[in-house]
């Protein structure tokens, strides 16, 4: 969909969405259901917000609030990753991988916000 709206922010948001969906797949492979359900729901929610932002962007609507909400969701993901690490539910190595990917998505969204 990001490519179909033919805007640079739309393509960037679509790329971020794909990265988050790939992260979701990775989490589902690496973390047991009981420990991942909240984390997965936050990431799914973030991808839905990005999808809405892509759609609104294609109609030249303001998307800054949607992007800020997406970043807030990702901040909650970071908190949950740290909580799982503190409780010994995931390894330090896995936490670092997850945090790196989530922080990258957060940074990429900030770049999109700055470009609009």
N, C-alpha and C positions, 0 to 999 in steps of 0.2 A: 504494500500500500504506500510506503514512503516514496518509492520510485514513481508511483502513479500520480502523486500530487506534484511532481516535477519541480520541487523546491529543494534547495540545499539543506535547510533545516529538516524537511521531511525525510530526505535520504539519511541524514545523520541520525534522526530519531529511530528510523527503521533499523539501522545498523545496531543501535543501542538495544533495541527491543530483541533483535536476534541474539545478541550477546547475552542478554538476561535469560532468554529462553534456553540457550545452551547451558548457562549456569544452572538453571533449574533442572535440566536433565542430569548434569553432573552431580548435583546435590542428591537427586533421587537414586543415583547409583552408589553414592558414597556414605549416605547417612540413613540410618534406619527410620522407618515411618514414624515411630513415636517421637523421635527427636527432630524430625524435619518438617512436620506438618505446618507449624506456625511460620517457619522460615519460608517454606514453599508458598504459603498463602500470601505472604507479604510480597514476594517476588511476582507472583501472578497478578496481584493488585497493581504493582508498579508497571507491569507490561500493559495492563488494560488502560492505565492512565496515559501511557505513551501512545497507545493506539488511538485514544481519544484526541490527544494532542496532534497526531498526524492528520486525523480527519479534520479537526478544527483549523489546522494550518492550511489545508487545501482550500478552505473556504475563507481564508484571510481573517480568521478570528484570532483574538488574543490568546496565546497559549502559555504565557508566563506562569500563571497560577497553577496550571496542570503540571508544568515542569517542576515547579517548586514542591508540589505535593508528591511528585514522583521521587524527588530527592529526599523528602521527609520519610517516605516509605523505605528508601534505601538506607537511611540513617537508622531506622528501626531494625533493618536486616543486620546492620553492623552490630548493633546492641545485642541482638539475639545470637549472633555468631560468638561474640565475646562471652555471653552467658553460657552457651554450650561448652565453650573451651574451659571456662572457670569451673564448671561442674564435671569436667572430665568426660563429656559425652562425645567430643571430637578431639583429634590430635592437634598439636601446635602447627604441624605442617599443613594439615587440611585447613585449619583456620586461616593461616597466612595466604593460602591459595584463594580461599573464598573472599577474604578481606581485600586482596589485591583486585579481584575482578569487580567486586561491588564498588570499591573506591574509584576504579577506572570508569565505570558506568556513571557514577556521581559526577566525576570530573567532565566526562563527555557531555552530560546534560548541562552542566554549567557553561560549557563552551557554546552549546546550542542557544542557551538563554542570552549569552553575550552577543550572539550573532543576529538576533532578531530585533 
